[in-house]
Amino acid sequence: MRLDRAGYVLRSAKLLLRAVMAAAVLTTSAAPALSATKIAAARVWPAQEYTRLTLESEAPIAYNVFTVGTPERLVIDLEDVEFNIALEELPAKISPADPYVSGLRVGRFKPGVVRLVLDLKAQVRPQVFVLKPVGDYGHRLVVDIYPLEPVDPVMALLDKNETSRSDVVEKPEPAANSAPAVAVPAVGKKPAPAADVARLITVAIDAGHGGEDPGARGRSGTHEKFVTLAIARKVKALIDDEPNMRGVLIRDGDYFIPLVNRVIKARRLQADLFVSIHADAFVKPHARGSSVFALSERGATSAAAGWLARKENDADLIGGVNIDVPDPTLKQVLIDLSQTATINDSLKLAKAVLGEIGGVNDLHKSRVEQAGFAVLKAPDIPSILVETAFLTNPEEEKKLKDDKYQDKLAQAIVVGIRKYFAANPPLARSKLAQN
């Protein structure tokens, strides 16, 4: 009896030990799955300047990145990441028209590691960095794929125009104490033959936001970045139809450009004007009307202008800038902040444009306002920021989506530009543009 009882106890102890060990194995094997980071969204933004891949997650992603040659590939290993539907669908988001990526493969490389392999069309200069949660975004791992030699459509246009001087209208030197006159025809109309335009006038047109940075959002889901690009393209078309003027789009697609890079592009073009186009937003839906802003050195002209400038300047946080890569041209761009003459010209331009927009939409403010907008800080280019209307106002959101209303806004902006140049003719230059 005692032996049987002892045997029973021994067998029970063995069974209990096996159960404990099995539970330990199950717990250990399940631990990585429980701690794995989930990818909430995966986005791809192809553009001529660079292609951006963004992985948004609920927690920071640990990663390792390297390149492989023959053929060219970019490899990204994601540690402790769950292989889910967002990653499975990522390869289908690579466009055949992507300038730098021909394809993407993703799969589990080894326990605890998911590997992304990007097949490249040429050698590239990748930048990989992480962003902390901001706005509607969680943690983000950003992969920017730049070509070894920068390809900039704006500079390509500049080079093309430098090799062909046929756009320049040669005119005799004006008499002493006289300035070249610029006629002010109706938008899209040719001026009278007597119009005396000394040279080609370049207007840099900046469509606000883009890519990872959608800007304001209307109640029906309209994104500011699409509205601004649509209006910017219309402004360019009208300017290009004017004799001796050309418009250059700073952003001509759905991708993100840091604020200072927008200024750098305009300066490299030696643009005569810089016009940044936006659509306003406010916490309450009743706010309405159009506004035009210029830069201020001494603080905002109103609390609302200061609030708006801070919001617009946060575009770099939303869009995602790699702060570990210093821009050597930043100091050059912002070196001269005592830009009184440029600000005075900006105010004249802003007043001319505001007067024309007032005939298309109600004005939020009847005067030009000023604040410290980062995108307006070119020290040598008159620059304005146009808030076309409030996307957060349902009535104005409906207007901003209307093609004919966009046409009217674009026409008003261009007429304002023409009136500005009629009173402030551009100075002569020895070259169309230069680096």
C-alpha positions as CSV (number, residue, x, y, z in Angstrom):
1,M,0.0,0.0,0.0
2,R,2.8,2.4,0.9
3,L,4.7,1.5,-2.3
4,D,1.6,2.1,-4.4
5,R,1.0,5.4,-2.7
6,A,4.7,6.4,-3.2
7,G,4.5,5.4,-6.8
8,Y,1.3,7.4,-7.3
9,V,2.9,10.5,-5.8
10,L,6.0,10.1,-8.0
11,R,3.9,9.7,-11.1
12,S,1.9,12.8,-10.2
13,A,5.0,14.8,-9.6
14,K,6.4,13.8,-13.0
15,L,3.1,14.8,-14.7
16,L,3.2,18.1,-12.9
17,L,6.8,18.8,-13.9
18,R,6.0,18.0,-17.6
19,A,3.0,20.4,-17.5
20,V,5.2,23.1,-16.0
21,M,7.9,22.6,-18.6
22,A,5.3,22.6,-21.5
23,A,3.8,25.8,-20.2
24,A,7.3,27.4,-20.0
25,V,8.0,26.4,-23.6
26,L,4.7,27.8,-24.8
27,T,5.2,31.0,-22.9
28,T,8.8,31.4,-24.3
29,S,7.7,30.8,-27.9
30,A,4.8,33.1,-27.6
31,A,6.8,36.0,-26.0
32,P,8.2,37.4,-29.3
33,A,4.8,37.4,-30.9
34,L,3.3,39.3,-27.9
35,S,6.1,41.9,-27.9
36,A,6.4,42.3,-31.7
37,T,5.7,45.8,-33.0
38,K,2.7,46.1,-35.3
39,I,3.0,48.1,-38.5
40,A,-0.1,50.3,-38.7
41,A,0.5,51.7,-42.2
42,A,3.0,51.5,-45.0
43,R,3.2,54.3,-47.6
44,V,5.3,55.0,-50.7
45,W,5.8,58.5,-52.2
46,P,7.6,58.4,-55.5
47,A,8.9,61.7,-57.0
48,Q,11.6,62.8,-59.5
49,E,13.6,64.3,-56.6
50,Y,13.5,61.2,-54.4
51,T,11.3,58.3,-53.3
52,R,10.1,58.0,-49.8
53,L,8.9,54.9,-48.0
54,T,7.2,55.3,-44.6
55,L,6.4,52.6,-42.1
56,E,4.1,53.8,-39.3
57,S,4.0,51.8,-36.1
58,E,2.7,51.8,-32.5
59,A,6.2,51.8,-31.1
60,P,9.7,52.7,-32.4
61,I,11.2,50.2,-34.9
62,A,14.7,48.9,-34.5
63,Y,16.3,48.5,-37.9
64,N,19.5,47.7,-39.8
65,V,20.0,48.9,-43.4
66,F,22.6,48.2,-46.1
67,T,23.0,48.2,-49.8
68,V,24.0,45.3,-52.1
69,G,25.4,45.7,-55.7
70,T,25.0,43.8,-58.9
71,P,22.1,44.3,-59.1
72,E,21.6,47.3,-56.9
73,R,19.4,46.6,-53.9
74,L,18.6,48.3,-50.6
75,V,18.0,45.9,-47.7
76,I,16.2,46.9,-44.5
77,D,15.9,44.5,-41.6
78,L,13.2,45.3,-39.1
79,E,13.7,43.8,-35.7
80,D,10.8,42.4,-33.6
81,V,8.2,43.5,-36.1
82,E,5.0,41.6,-36.8
83,F,4.6,40.4,-40.4
84,N,1.1,41.6,-41.0
85,I,-1.2,42.7,-43.9
86,A,0.4,46.2,-44.1
87,L,3.7,44.7,-45.0
88,E,2.2,42.0,-47.2
89,E,0.5,44.7,-49.4
90,L,3.6,46.9,-49.5
91,P,5.1,45.5,-52.7
92,A,1.9,46.4,-54.7
93,K,2.4,50.0,-53.8
94,I,5.6,50.3,-55.9
95,S,4.7,52.1,-59.1
96,P,6.3,51.0,-62.4
97,A,7.0,54.7,-63.0
98,D,9.0,55.1,-59.8
99,P,12.3,56.7,-60.9
100,Y,14.4,54.8,-58.4
101,V,12.7,51.6,-57.2
102,S,11.7,48.8,-59.6
103,G,10.3,46.4,-57.1
104,L,10.1,45.4,-53.4
105,R,10.1,42.1,-51.7
106,V,9.2,41.5,-48.0
107,G,9.3,38.4,-45.8
108,R,10.5,36.9,-42.6
109,F,14.2,36.6,-42.8
110,K,14.8,34.8,-39.5
111,P,13.0,34.6,-36.1
112,G,12.4,38.1,-34.9
113,V,13.5,39.8,-38.2
114,V,11.4,40.9,-41.2
115,R,13.5,41.8,-44.3
116,L,12.6,44.4,-46.9
117,V,14.5,44.2,-50.2
118,L,14.1,47.2,-52.6
119,D,15.3,46.5,-56.1
120,L,16.8,49.7,-57.5
121,K,17.0,51.1,-61.0
122,A,20.4,52.7,-60.3
123,Q,22.9,53.5,-57.5
124,V,21.2,55.6,-54.8
125,R,22.0,57.6,-51.7
126,P,19.6,56.4,-49.0
127,Q,18.7,58.2,-45.8
128,V,16.9,56.3,-43.1
129,F,15.6,57.9,-39.9
130,V,12.9,57.7,-37.3
131,L,10.2,60.3,-36.3
132,K,8.4,60.6,-33.1
133,P,4.6,60.7,-33.0
134,V,3.1,64.0,-34.1
135,G,-0.4,65.1,-35.2
136,D,-2.3,62.1,-36.4
137,Y,0.8,60.0,-36.9
138,G,2.4,57.4,-34.6
139,H,6.1,56.4,-34.7
140,R,7.5,56.4,-38.2
141,L,10.5,54.8,-39.9
142,V,11.3,56.9,-43.0
143,V,13.4,55.7,-45.9
144,D,14.4,58.4,-48.4
145,I,16.0,57.1,-51.6
146,Y,17.9,59.8,-53.4
147,P,19.9,59.4,-56.6
148,L,23.7,59.7,-56.4
149,E,23.4,62.8,-58.6
150,P,20.5,65.0,-57.5
151,V,17.8,65.3,-60.2
152,D,15.8,68.5,-59.7
153,P,13.1,69.3,-62.3
154,V,13.3,72.9,-61.3
155,M,17.0,73.1,-62.0
156,A,16.6,71.1,-65.2
157,L,14.2,73.8,-66.4
158,L,16.8,76.4,-65.4
159,D,19.5,74.6,-67.4
160,K,17.2,74.4,-70.4
161,N,16.4,78.1,-70.4
162,E,20.1,79.0,-69.9
163,T,20.9,77.2,-73.2
164,S,18.2,79.0,-75.1
165,R,17.9,82.8,-74.9
166,S,15.0,82.9,-77.4
167,D,12.6,83.7,-74.5
168,V,14.3,87.0,-73.8
169,V,13.0,90.1,-75.7
170,E,16.0,92.3,-76.5
171,K,15.2,96.0,-76.0
172,P,17.2,99.2,-76.2
173,E,18.6,100.6,-73.0
174,P,16.0,102.9,-71.4
175,A,16.6,106.6,-71.2
176,A,18.3,108.0,-68.1
177,N,16.1,108.2,-65.0
178,S,13.4,106.0,-66.6
179,A,12.4,102.5,-65.6
180,P,11.2,99.8,-68.1
181,A,7.4,99.7,-68.2
182,V,5.5,96.5,-67.9
183,A,2.0,96.5,-69.5
184,V,-0.9,95.0,-67.5
185,P,-3.0,93.0,-69.9
186,A,-6.0,91.0,-68.9
187,V,-5.0,87.5,-67.8
188,G,-4.2,85.3,-70.7
189,K,-4.3,88.2,-73.2
190,K,-1.3,89.4,-75.2
191,P,-0.1,92.9,-74.4
192,A,0.0,95.7,-76.9
193,P,3.0,95.7,-79.2
194,A,4.3,98.8,-77.4
195,A,4.8,97.0,-74.1
196,D,8.4,97.2,-73.1
197,V,9.5,94.2,-71.0
198,A,13.3,94.1,-70.3
199,R,13.6,90.3,-69.6
200,L,11.9,87.1,-68.6
201,I,10.1,87.3,-65.3
202,T,10.2,84.1,-63.1
203,V,7.5,83.4,-60.6
204,A,8.1,80.5,-58.1
205,I,4.7,78.9,-57.2
206,D,4.7,76.8,-54.1
207,A,1.9,74.4,-53.5
208,G,1.8,74.0,-49.7
209,H,2.3,70.7,-47.9
210,G,2.4,67.4,-49.8
211,G,3.2,63.7,-49.3
212,E,3.3,62.8,-45.6
213,D,2.1,66.3,-44.8
214,P,-1.6,66.5,-45.9
215,G,-2.1,70.0,-44.4
216,A,-5.6,70.9,-43.3
217,R,-8.5,68.6,-43.8
218,G,-12.1,69.5,-44.6
219,R,-15.2,67.9,-43.0
220,S,-15.8,65.9,-46.2
221,G,-12.2,64.7,-46.3
222,T,-10.6,67.2,-48.7
223,H,-6.9,67.4,-48.1
224,E,-5.2,70.8,-48.4
225,K,-2.2,69.4,-50.3
226,F,-4.4,68.5,-53.3
227,V,-6.3,71.8,-53.3
228,T,-3.0,73.8,-53.2
229,L,-1.5,71.8,-56.0
230,A,-4.5,72.2,-58.3
231,I,-4.6,75.9,-57.8
232,A,-0.8,76.2,-58.2
233,R,-0.9,74.4,-61.5
234,K,-3.6,76.8,-62.7
235,V,-1.6,79.8,-61.6
236,K,1.4,78.4,-63.5
237,A,-0.6,77.9,-66.7
238,L,-1.9,81.5,-66.6
239,I,1.6,82.9,-66.0
240,D,3.1,80.8,-68.8
241,D,0.5,82.3,-71.1
242,E,1.7,85.8,-70.3
243,P,4.5,87.2,-72.6
244,N,7.9,87.4,-70.9
245,M,6.8,85.5,-67.8
246,R,7.2,81.9,-66.7
247,G,5.9,80.0,-63.7
248,V,7.9,77.3,-62.0
249,L,6.2,74.9,-59.6
250,I,8.2,74.2,-56.5
251,R,6.2,71.0,-56.0
252,D,4.5,69.3,-58.9
253,G,3.3,66.1,-57.3
254,D,2.2,64.5,-54.1
255,Y,5.5,64.5,-52.2
256,F,7.0,66.4,-49.3
257,I,9.5,69.2,-49.6
258,P,11.0,70.7,-46.4
259,L,10.3,74.4,-46.0
260,V,13.8,75.6,-46.4
261,N,14.3,73.6,-49.5
262,R,11.4,75.4,-51.1
263,V,13.2,78.7,-50.4
264,I,16.4,77.3,-51.7
265,K,14.8,76.3,-55.0
266,A,13.4,79.7,-55.5
267,R,16.7,81.4,-54.9
268,R,18.6,79.0,-57.2
269,L,16.2,80.0,-59.9
270,Q,16.7,83.7,-59.0
271,A,12.9,84.0,-59.0
272,D,11.5,87.4,-59.1
273,L,8.6,86.4,-56.8
274,F,7.7,83.5,-54.5
275,V,4.0,82.7,-54.0
276,S,3.0,80.0,-51.5
277,I,-0.5,78.7,-51.8
278,H,-2.5,77.3,-48.9
279,A,-6.0,76.6,-47.6
280,D,-6.7,77.7,-44.0
281,A,-8.0,75.8,-41.1
282,F,-9.5,76.6,-37.7
283,V,-10.9,74.7,-34.7
284,K,-14.4,76.2,-35.3
285,P,-16.2,75.7,-38.6
286,H,-17.6,79.3,-38.9
287,A,-14.1,80.8,-39.7
288,R,-14.1,81.9,-43.3
289,G,-12.5,84.1,-45.9
290,S,-9.2,84.6,-47.8
291,S,-6.0,86.1,-46.5
292,V,-2.6,87.1,-47.8
293,F,0.5,87.2,-45.6
294,A,4.1,88.6,-45.8
295,L,7.1,87.9,-43.5
296,S,7.6,89.9,-40.3
297,E,10.8,90.5,-38.5
298,R,9.2,91.9,-35.4
299,G,6.5,89.4,-34.5
300,A,3.1,88.7,-35.9
301,T,0.6,91.5,-36.6
302,S,-2.1,89.6,-34.8
303,A,-2.5,86.6,-32.5
304,A,-4.2,84.7,-35.3
305,A,-1.4,85.4,-37.7
306,G,1.1,84.2,-35.2
307,W,-0.9,81.0,-34.6
308,L,-1.1,80.4,-38.3
309,A,2.6,80.9,-38.8
310,R,3.4,78.4,-36.0
311,K,1.0,75.9,-37.6
312,E,2.4,76.2,-41.1
313,N,6.0,76.1,-39.7
314,D,5.1,72.7,-38.1
315,A,4.9,71.3,-41.7
316,D,8.5,70.0,-41.3
317,L,7.5,68.0,-38.2
318,I,4.5,66.5,-40.0
319,G,6.2,65.9,-43.3
320,G,9.3,64.5,-41.7
321,V,12.8,66.0,-42.0
322,N,16.0,64.2,-41.3
323,I,17.5,66.5,-38.7
324,D,20.7,64.4,-38.6
325,V,21.7,65.7,-42.0
326,P,22.6,69.4,-41.8
327,D,21.8,71.4,-44.9
328,P,24.9,73.5,-45.8
329,T,22.8,76.0,-47.7
330,L,20.5,76.7,-44.7
331,K,22.9,79.3,-43.3
332,Q,23.2,81.0,-46.7
333,V,19.4,81.2,-47.1
334,L,18.7,82.6,-43.7
335,I,21.9,84.6,-43.3
336,D,20.3,88.0,-43.8
337,L,17.2,88.5,-41.8
338,S,17.5,92.3,-41.9
339,Q,15.6,92.1,-45.2
340,T,13.6,95.3,-44.9
341,A,13.6,96.2,-48.6
342,T,12.4,92.7,-49.6
343,I,9.6,92.7,-46.9
344,N,8.5,96.1,-48.2
345,D,8.2,94.7,-51.7
346,S,6.4,91.6,-50.3
347,L,3.9,93.9,-48.7
348,K,3.2,95.7,-52.0
349,L,2.8,92.3,-53.8
350,A,0.5,91.0,-51.0
351,K,-1.7,94.1,-51.2
352,A,-2.1,93.8,-55.0
353,V,-3.0,90.1,-54.7
354,L,-5.3,90.7,-51.7
355,G,-7.2,93.4,-53.6
356,E,-7.9,90.9,-56.5
357,I,-8.8,88.0,-54.3
358,G,-11.3,90.2,-52.5
359,G,-13.4,90.2,-55.7
360,V,-13.6,86.4,-55.7
361,N,-14.1,85.5,-52.0
362,D,-14.8,87.3,-48.7
363,L,-11.6,88.4,-47.0
364,H,-10.8,87.1,-43.6
365,K,-8.8,90.2,-42.9
366,S,-9.1,93.4,-45.0
367,R,-5.4,94.1,-44.7
368,V,-2.2,92.2,-45.3
369,E,-0.9,90.5,-42.2
370,Q,2.6,89.5,-41.2
371,A,4.2,86.7,-39.2
372,G,7.3,84.6,-39.1
373,F,6.5,82.1,-41.8
374,A,9.6,80.0,-42.5
375,V,8.7,79.5,-46.2
376,L,8.8,83.3,-46.7
377,K,12.4,83.9,-45.5
378,A,14.2,84.3,-48.8
379,P,16.2,87.4,-48.1
380,D,16.2,88.6,-51.7
381,I,12.8,87.5,-53.2
382,P,9.5,89.2,-52.5
383,S,7.4,86.4,-51.0
384,I,3.8,86.0,-50.0
385,L,1.6,83.3,-48.6
386,V,-2.0,83.1,-49.8
387,E,-4.6,81.4,-47.7
388,T,-7.2,80.8,-50.4
389,A,-10.1,80.0,-48.0
390,F,-11.0,77.8,-44.9
391,L,-11.1,74.1,-45.6
392,T,-12.7,73.7,-42.2
393,N,-15.7,75.8,-43.3
394,P,-18.1,73.4,-45.1
395,E,-19.2,76.1,-47.6
396,E,-15.6,77.1,-48.4
397,E,-14.5,73.5,-48.7
398,K,-17.1,73.0,-51.3
399,K,-15.9,76.1,-53.2
400,L,-12.2,75.0,-53.0
401,K,-13.1,71.7,-54.7
402,D,-14.9,73.4,-57.5
403,D,-12.8,73.7,-60.7
404,K,-14.3,77.0,-61.8
405,Y,-13.8,78.6,-58.4
406,Q,-10.1,77.5,-58.5
407,D,-9.9,79.2,-61.9
408,K,-11.1,82.4,-60.4
409,L,-8.7,82.3,-57.5
410,A,-5.8,81.6,-59.9
411,Q,-6.8,84.5,-62.2
412,A,-7.0,86.8,-59.2
413,I,-3.5,85.9,-58.1
414,V,-2.1,86.4,-61.5
415,V,-3.8,89.8,-62.0
416,G,-2.4,90.9,-58.7
417,I,1.1,89.8,-59.8
418,R,0.7,91.8,-63.1
419,K,-0.4,94.9,-61.2
420,Y,2.6,94.6,-58.9
421,F,5.0,94.4,-61.7
422,A,3.3,97.4,-63.5
423,A,4.2,99.5,-60.5
424,N,7.5,97.7,-59.6
425,P,9.3,96.7,-62.8
426,P,12.0,94.0,-62.3
427,L,15.6,95.1,-62.4
428,A,17.7,94.0,-65.4
429,R,19.9,90.9,-65.1
430,S,23.0,89.7,-66.9
431,K,21.6,86.1,-67.0
432,L,18.2,84.5,-66.9
433,A,19.1,82.6,-63.8
434,Q,22.1,81.1,-62.2
435,N,23.0,78.7,-59.4
